[in-house]
Amino acid sequence: MRQIAIIGAGASGLFLSRLLREHSDVEIHLFDRCKQVGTKLRASGGGKANIFNTSVTPDCYNHPDFAAQILSQVTPERLGQTFDSFGLEMCADEEGRVYPLSEFSQTVVDVLWNPEHPRIHPVMEYEITHVWHEDGRWHLNNYPTAFDTLVLASGTPANMIPKNRKLYNSYLSDLQLDIHPWTPSLVGFKIKDYPTSLAGCRVKAVASLYQNNHLIHSEFGEITFKDDGISGIVILNLSAYYNRLDDKQNCRIALNFLYSRDTFDVAAHLQRHGSLQGVLHPKLHALYARQPFDIRNMELIIEEPYDLTFAQVCHGGIDVKEVDAHLAIKKHPSLYAMGEILDMDGVCGGYNLFFAFATAIIVAQSILGQND
Ligand SMILES: Cc1cc2nc3c(=O)[nH]c(=O)nc-3n(C[C@H](O)[C@H](O)[C@H](O)COP(=O)(O)OP(=O)(O)OC[C@H]3O[C@@H](n4cnc5c(N)ncnc54)[C@H](O)[C@@H]3O)c2cc1C
């Protein structure tokens, strides 16, 4: 019987354990520092879990070439078929975002997880702090079993409060891998000289990220004005593109509140009605009345992204050059890395869970000797 250890019972770890448990020659030990499995999976999509997108493209990720390599092995269709084989009914919205039909993330955890399964050994509330390879097997802390294969699936500290982040993934230093520092992604921005009177306002706009005068990315969606900055899905997506910049100086966001009215004449409206009261959200109108601004191009200078506590994912992690096409660490073929612990992050819309599940399929194939 081959002994497999998976560090992390999150989205990718649970999916891998579900794929492997059908095979009678493996025994799976699934370790997690938390009491319950699938903490982030359950929190995903506001508790609904947007598990993938029907149209995943490489440019949704920070390393498009690596994403293309993953997509050449696992397509959204294939992932959907795999979930279907687990008995999960799904539905997609008009933007291709796929959810469990129950619209409840726990349903996804339930089809993946069976702690009573004879080949699964859950080891909960057990934090791995040391790993080493000796006599051809992997050892973890002082755990009594030694393993033929070790899978790193312990994610990132995104969305965690600072005290829980302390020493996160400290065991990685034992492996001497090239690791990029974690920075928050899919997160809002603190804004310089922020107009605090807008706090609480939610409006739709086209949001464009510029560095100096160069347009980096532009998207339409709802913006939420917070106490000291802005958020909302469209802003979270801009943060993913912001993270891809080596130098982050002189970045700003321009908001166009008249996205649907190209020919609307602001000056003529003001001349006729004396104000923009009938045009803008009341808080925007009040600000305009005090301090007029270009409502097609409201400029907000980025101070910094919000802290990791507010991020959905992290930019950074194990350099993708450390792994081969089957996600085995090149210098340790019996060691794999999958999911967010790899330096891969995608935009909002099911791309990050797709990556977690797709990489688990690739690792399962490799462990079972079923590489295409
Ligand atoms: C609020 C929120 C909403 C999101 N919504 C979506 C969405 O709708 N769609 C989408 O695609 N993505 C979404 N994401 C992102 C998505 O949840 C993650 O990308 C995904 O869960 C990553 O899966 P993973 O298996 O790599 O890591 P995780 O799911 O984070 O699992 C890692 C596990 O490892 C455990 N662990 C860590 N270190 C150790 C250790 N040393 N020893 C033992 N155990 C350890 C952790 O406790 C955790 O359970 C969201 C994220 C957040 C925070």
The ligand as a Gaussian input file, in Angstrom:
#p B3LYP/6-31G(d) Opt

LIG

0 1
 C      -13.618000      35.104000       0.860000
 C      -13.103000      34.309000      -0.321000
 C      -13.949000      34.086000      -1.398000
 C      -13.470000      33.370000      -2.506000
 N      -14.330000      33.103000      -3.531000
 C      -13.894000      32.391000      -4.599000
 C      -14.790000      32.005000      -5.642000
 O      -16.019000      32.197000      -5.543000
 N      -14.262000      31.368000      -6.717000
 C      -12.930000      31.071000      -6.823000
 O      -12.509000      30.519000      -7.833000
 N      -12.065000      31.354000      -5.816000
 C      -12.525000      31.982000      -4.711000
 N      -11.661000      32.244000      -3.679000
 C      -10.280000      31.715000      -3.753000
 C      -10.258000      30.207000      -3.430000
 O      -11.039000      29.938000      -2.270000
 C       -8.829000      29.722000      -3.211000
 O       -8.039000      30.075000      -4.309000
 C       -8.791000      28.205000      -3.017000
 O       -9.524000      27.817000      -1.872000
 C       -7.355000      27.723000      -2.879000
 O       -7.388000      26.340000      -2.653000
 P       -6.116000      25.600000      -2.033000
 O       -6.479000      24.177000      -1.894000
 O       -4.903000      25.954000      -2.783000
 O       -5.932000      26.280000      -0.600000
 P       -6.960000      26.378000       0.624000
 O       -8.351000      26.091000       0.192000
 O       -6.682000      27.693000       1.272000
 O       -6.514000      25.187000       1.589000
 C       -5.273000      25.177000       2.271000
 C       -5.462000      24.380000       3.560000
 O       -4.184000      24.126000       4.110000
 C       -4.265000      24.252000       5.528000
 N       -2.892000      24.510000       6.010000
 C       -2.135000      25.587000       5.749000
 N       -0.911000      25.442000       6.304000
 C       -0.901000      24.242000       6.917000
 C        0.085000      23.528000       7.658000
 N        1.321000      24.024000       7.843000
 N       -0.255000      22.326000       8.173000
 C       -1.509000      21.808000       7.972000
 N       -2.467000      22.440000       7.263000
 C       -2.161000      23.642000       6.730000
 C       -5.233000      25.404000       5.721000
 O       -5.825000      25.362000       6.989000
 C       -6.254000      25.163000       4.594000
 O       -7.338000      24.376000       5.024000
 C      -12.119000      32.921000      -2.546000
 C      -11.288000      33.146000      -1.441000
 C      -11.775000      33.820000      -0.340000
 C      -10.877000      34.016000       0.845000

